């Protein structure tokens, strides 16, 4: 049995969870509201301030969906209470970032600036401290959307293995390569 799927989801105070007859789960909290359509075979029940995800059989498909939907629903509960954030660093000479509202303007060593218009659910802020790499901080209540936007930003200039130039996540360890060997005599 799925160990993740068996674990109940604690619903904190101030969070309301509603499950429609079509298995559409809506989670409302202090930071916002999220919805998730759950597969019709998986049952979502609310009892004693906890959310339980149950599966009908031990089929491989049901086992997979059991853990998946439990994790998605838990991410929704955490998102509407605490929210999620991720930080990225721009490593490279002349790399800059600036944000105005939901627009992110990046200078990444191309002949042009890259302008990204982010979804309204994602809040962006940038910092540039002298002597340190510029950073981009993304915040959202939707963990999936936040990861997707962060991956899109990183894909604009992924870190290269020789000097480490590019956009990387804060604290990310990059595998570095040794460059060319000295010429043979």
Buried (B, 14 or more C-beta within 10 A) or exposed (E): EBEEBBBBBEBEEEBEBEBEEEBEBBBBBEBBEBEBEBBEBBBBEBEEEEBBBBBEEEEEEBBEBBBBBBBBBBBBBBBBBEBBEBBBBBBBEEBBBBBEEBEBBBBBEEEEEBEBEBEEBBBBBBEEEEEEBBBBBBBBBBBBBBBEBBEEBBEEBEBBBEEEBBBBBEEEEEEEEEEEEEEEE
